[in-house]
């Protein structure tokens, strides 16, 4: 499970939400919050990174290779359309072991990212999403199946909850990403456990 941060999702401090997700069994955090001014984003990112490291989790930084390097993050998530040069530059800055992801919104974009050397793509929106209304069209399960043909892990994103996780896994998704469902949750730890339980149940079925 990839938890995507959004400090606007709930009045509680973002670091508290991240800690609750980690306490609930989540281990991969994508620090997004790209609307922050650079110094403020670095300060908040530092606190998020401390939480993730303390729990031996994985930290990905959205769209800022320099920040990812400064925070000692495990990788960076690049925007849609990022090509071979951007991916190579990120890997050179962060090391060969860095996890480089790219946003994709169609199977052809997943194929392009694979050829450019990405390690994974997030594919969105699978379903209509309250977090990004109008960011579509919804790709559905066929979008996952078609994108898996690119040959790299596909992380499903958009409009997902425990009831949809199993079908995404059955369609070939290597994982799933959640933003609003965790950031807006009154109990992020409980929401995390429910999502992970649904994913595990899909493996067993």
C-alpha positions in Angstrom: 0.0 0.0 0.0 1.3 3.4 -1.0 -0.1 6.2 1.2 -0.2 9.6 -0.5 0.0 12.6 1.8 -2.4 15.6 1.7 -2.2 17.9 4.7 -5.5 19.5 3.6 -7.4 16.2 4.0 -8.0 16.6 7.8 -7.5 19.3 10.4 -5.1 17.1 12.4 -1.4 17.6 11.7 -0.1 15.6 8.7 2.7 14.0 10.8 0.0 12.6 13.1 -1.8 11.1 10.1 1.4 9.6 8.8 2.3 8.1 12.1 -1.2 6.6 12.4 -0.9 5.0 9.0 2.5 3.5 10.0 1.0 2.3 13.2 -1.8 0.6 11.2 0.7 -1.4 9.2 1.4 0.9 6.3 5.0 1.1 5.3 5.3 3.1 2.1 4.6 6.9 2.2 4.6 9.2 -0.8 5.2 12.7 0.6 3.3 14.9 -1.8 2.0 18.3 -0.6 3.6 20.0 -3.6 1.8 23.3 -3.0 4.0 24.2 -0.1 6.8 26.8 -0.4 10.1 25.0 -0.7 11.5 25.7 2.8 8.1 24.8 4.5 7.9 21.7 2.4 11.4 20.6 3.5 10.6 21.2 7.1 7.4 19.2 6.9 9.2 16.5 4.8 11.9 16.2 7.5 9.3 15.4 10.1 7.6 12.9 7.9 10.9 11.3 7.0 11.7 10.9 10.7 8.5 9.1 11.3 9.0 6.8 8.3 12.6 6.0 9.3 11.7 5.2 12.9 9.2 2.6 11.6 11.7 1.2 9.0 9.3 2.3 6.2 9.8 3.4 2.7 9.7 7.1 1.7 9.0 8.5 -1.7 9.1 12.3 -2.5 6.7 13.7 -5.0 8.4 15.5 -7.9 11.5 16.9 -6.2 14.7 15.0 -6.7 16.8 17.5 -4.7 14.4 17.2 -1.7 14.4 13.4 -1.9 18.2 13.5 -1.8 18.2 16.0 1.1 15.8 13.9 3.1 17.6 10.6 2.4 14.4 9.3 0.8 14.2 5.9 -0.8 13.0 7.4 -4.1 11.0 10.0 -6.0 7.7 10.0 -7.8 7.9 11.9 -11.1 5.0 13.5 -13.0 3.3 12.1 -16.0 5.3 12.3 -19.2 8.7 12.1 -17.4 11.1 10.6 -19.9 14.4 8.7 -20.0 16.5 11.8 -19.2 14.4 12.8 -16.1 14.4 9.2 -14.8 18.2 8.8 -15.4 18.9 12.1 -13.7 16.9 11.1 -10.7 18.7 7.8 -10.5 22.1 9.4 -10.8 21.2 11.8 -7.9 19.6 9.2 -5.6 21.6 6.1 -6.5 21.0 2.9 -8.5 18.8 1.5 -5.7 16.4 4.4 -5.7 12.8 3.7 -6.4 11.7 5.8 -9.3 8.0 6.0 -10.0 6.0 7.9 -12.7 2.3 8.9 -12.8 0.4 7.3 -15.7 -3.1 8.0 -16.8 -3.4 5.5 -19.7 -1.9 2.2 -20.6 0.3 3.9 -23.3 1.8 6.1 -20.6 2.7 3.1 -18.5 4.4 1.6 -21.6 6.3 4.8 -22.1 7.5 4.9 -18.5 8.6 1.3 -18.7 10.8 2.1 -21.8 12.2 5.1 -20.1 13.4 3.1 -17.1 10.9 3.7 -14.4 10.6 1.1 -11.6 6.8 1.4 -11.3 3.8 3.5 -12.3 0.8 4.7 -10.5 -2.2 4.3 -12.8 -5.1 6.7 -12.2 -7.9 7.2 -11.9 -9.1 3.7 -11.7 -12.5 5.0 -10.5 -13.9 8.5 -10.0 -12.2 10.2 -7.1 -13.2 12.9 -4.7 -9.6 13.9 -4.3 -9.2 14.9 -7.9 -12.7 15.4 -9.4 -12.6 15.6 -13.2 -9.2 13.9 -13.4 -10.3 11.2 -15.7 -11.8 9.4 -17.5 -11.9 6.5 -15.0 -9.9 3.7 -16.4 -11.5 0.8 -14.6 -10.1 -2.7 -14.2 -9.4 -3.0 -17.9 -7.0 0.0 -17.6 -5.0 -2.0 -15.0 -4.9 -5.2 -17.1 -3.9 -3.3 -20.3 -1.2 -1.4 -18.4 0.3 -4.5 -16.9 1.4 -5.4 -20.4 4.1 -2.7 -20.1 6.1 -5.1 -18.0 6.6 -3.0 -14.8 4.6 -2.9 -11.6 1.3 -1.0 -11.7 0.0 0.6 -8.6 -3.7 1.3 -8.8 -4.8 4.8 -7.7 -8.1 6.7 -7.6 -11.4 6.1 -6.0 -10.3 3.0 -4.1 -11.5 1.5 -0.8 -11.5 -1.9 0.8 -14.4 -3.1 -1.4 -12.4 -2.4 -4.6 -8.9 -3.5 -3.6 -9.4 -7.2 -4.4 -10.6 -6.7 -7.9 -7.6 -4.4 -8.6 -5.3 -7.2 -7.4 -7.2 -9.7 -9.5 -6.8 -7.5 -12.6 -3.0 -7.5 -12.1 -2.2 -4.5 -9.9 1.0 -5.0 -8.0 -0.2 -2.6 -5.3 -2.6 0.2 -4.6 -2.3 3.9 -3.6 -4.7 5.8 -1.3 -4.8 9.5 -0.6 -8.2 10.8 0.4 -9.4 7.6 2.1 -6.6 7.8 4.5 -6.0 11.5 4.8 -9.7 12.2 5.5 -10.2 9.2 7.8 -11.1 9.9 11.4 -9.1 6.7 12.3 -6.2 6.4 9.7 -4.7 3.4 11.5 -8.0 1.5 11.4 -8.5 2.5 7.7 -5.0 1.3 6.9 -5.7 -2.1 8.6 -8.9 -2.5 6.7 -7.2 -1.8 3.4 -4.4 -4.2 4.1 -6.8 -6.9 5.2 -8.7 -6.5 2.0 -5.6 -6.8 -0.1 -4.4 -9.9 1.8 -7.8 -11.5 1.4 -7.6 -11.0 -2.3 -4.3 -13.0 -2.4 -5.9 -15.8 -0.5 -9.0 -16.0 -2.6 
